[in-house]
Amino acid sequence: MKTINLSIDSRKRISLSKLLPDLPVSSVRAYVDGEKIILEPMVEVPAREAWLYQNEQALNKVKAGLSEQGNVKRGSFAKYAED
């Protein structure tokens, strides 16, 4: 687990840029547990794509298709190459 001390500015704000530099985060969900604050990075999904995550069967088919990527044998295209 990565631990970084973050400074609080005069308006009681902190910057999370040191913690999330390479993640495509669009928002953060905060949980408060006593004196602990737990932040969970979130990524929003466009409404037109949300159905896929709500349909487990369709999502599994997409995942299976993506896992097959690169495993298809297409043969040689040498006969179509021009000299």
C-alpha positions as a LaTeX table, in Angstrom:
\begin{tabular}{lrrr}
\hline
Residue & $x$ (\AA) & $y$ (\AA) & $z$ (\AA) \\
\hline
Met1 & 0.00 & 0.00 & 0.00 \\
Lys2 & 1.27 & 3.44 & $-0.97$ \\
Thr3 & 1.34 & 6.13 & 1.74 \\
Ile4 & 1.88 & 9.83 & 1.03 \\
Asn5 & 1.49 & 12.79 & 3.38 \\
Leu6 & $-0.65$ & 15.51 & 1.79 \\
Ser7 & $-0.69$ & 19.12 & 2.96 \\
Ile8 & $-3.96$ & 20.88 & 3.68 \\
Asp9 & $-4.26$ & 24.42 & 2.30 \\
Ser10 & $-5.86$ & 27.40 & 4.07 \\
Arg11 & $-9.31$ & 26.38 & 2.78 \\
Lys12 & $-8.89$ & 22.81 & 4.13 \\
Arg13 & $-8.35$ & 21.28 & 0.66 \\
Ile14 & $-5.89$ & 18.61 & $-0.45$ \\
Ser15 & $-4.65$ & 17.73 & $-3.93$ \\
Leu16 & $-4.88$ & 14.09 & $-4.97$ \\
Ser17 & $-2.74$ & 14.55 & $-8.08$ \\
Lys18 & 0.21 & 12.76 & $-6.43$ \\
Leu19 & $-1.97$ & 9.72 & $-5.75$ \\
Leu20 & $-3.85$ & 9.48 & $-9.07$ \\
Pro21 & $-1.42$ & 10.60 & $-11.80$ \\
Asp22 & $-2.03$ & 7.78 & $-14.32$ \\
Leu23 & $-5.61$ & 6.77 & $-13.55$ \\
Pro24 & $-8.56$ & 7.93 & $-15.69$ \\
Val25 & $-10.51$ & 9.07 & $-12.62$ \\
Ser26 & $-13.52$ & 11.35 & $-13.08$ \\
Ser27 & $-14.69$ & 11.48 & $-9.46$ \\
Val28 & $-13.91$ & 10.16 & $-5.98$ \\
Arg29 & $-16.32$ & 8.51 & $-3.53$ \\
Ala30 & $-15.56$ & 9.28 & 0.11 \\
Tyr31 & $-16.32$ & 7.02 & 3.07 \\
Val32 & $-16.05$ & 8.26 & 6.65 \\
Asp33 & $-15.31$ & 5.65 & 9.32 \\
Gly34 & $-14.82$ & 7.35 & 12.67 \\
Glu35 & $-11.78$ & 9.57 & 12.15 \\
Lys36 & $-10.70$ & 7.84 & 8.93 \\
Ile37 & $-11.58$ & 9.12 & 5.48 \\
Ile38 & $-11.38$ & 6.52 & 2.72 \\
Leu39 & $-11.34$ & 7.72 & $-0.89$ \\
Glu40 & $-12.32$ & 5.42 & $-3.75$ \\
Pro41 & $-11.49$ & 6.55 & $-7.31$ \\
Met42 & $-14.48$ & 6.33 & $-9.66$ \\
Val43 & $-14.85$ & 6.28 & $-13.44$ \\
Glu44 & $-18.15$ & 7.35 & $-14.94$ \\
Val45 & $-19.76$ & 5.35 & $-17.74$ \\
Pro46 & $-21.83$ & 7.09 & $-20.43$ \\
Ala47 & $-25.58$ & 6.34 & $-20.11$ \\
Arg48 & $-25.69$ & 4.71 & $-23.55$ \\
Glu49 & $-23.07$ & 2.15 & $-22.35$ \\
Ala50 & $-24.46$ & 1.52 & $-18.85$ \\
Trp51 & $-26.79$ & $-1.26$ & $-20.10$ \\
Leu52 & $-23.76$ & $-3.46$ & $-20.78$ \\
Tyr53 & $-22.67$ & $-3.39$ & $-17.13$ \\
Gln54 & $-26.25$ & $-4.11$ & $-16.03$ \\
Asn55 & $-26.55$ & $-7.14$ & $-18.36$ \\
Glu56 & $-24.19$ & $-9.80$ & $-17.00$ \\
Gln57 & $-24.69$ & $-12.18$ & $-19.93$ \\
Ala58 & $-23.82$ & $-9.51$ & $-22.52$ \\
Leu59 & $-20.82$ & $-8.34$ & $-20.47$ \\
Asn60 & $-19.49$ & $-11.91$ & $-20.24$ \\
Lys61 & $-19.79$ & $-12.27$ & $-24.03$ \\
Val62 & $-17.85$ & $-9.05$ & $-24.57$ \\
Lys63 & $-15.15$ & $-10.16$ & $-22.12$ \\
Ala64 & $-14.90$ & $-13.55$ & $-23.86$ \\
Gly65 & $-14.58$ & $-11.87$ & $-27.24$ \\
Leu66 & $-11.87$ & $-9.55$ & $-25.99$ \\
Ser67 & $-9.92$ & $-12.46$ & $-24.49$ \\
Glu68 & $-9.89$ & $-14.14$ & $-27.94$ \\
Gln69 & $-8.25$ & $-11.10$ & $-29.52$ \\
Gly70 & $-5.03$ & $-12.11$ & $-31.24$ \\
Asn71 & $-5.85$ & $-15.83$ & $-31.20$ \\
Val72 & $-7.53$ & $-15.91$ & $-34.62$ \\
Lys73 & $-5.53$ & $-17.56$ & $-37.43$ \\
Arg74 & $-6.07$ & $-15.54$ & $-40.59$ \\
Gly75 & $-3.51$ & $-17.29$ & $-42.79$ \\
Ser76 & $-1.21$ & $-15.59$ & $-45.26$ \\
Phe77 & $-2.17$ & $-12.52$ & $-47.25$ \\
Ala78 & 0.97 & $-12.80$ & $-49.40$ \\
Lys79 & $-1.02$ & $-13.59$ & $-52.56$ \\
Tyr80 & $-2.68$ & $-10.15$ & $-52.33$ \\
Ala81 & 0.60 & $-8.26$ & $-52.04$ \\
Glu82 & 1.76 & $-6.37$ & $-55.11$ \\
Asp83 & 5.39 & $-6.56$ & $-56.16$ \\
\hline
\end{tabular}
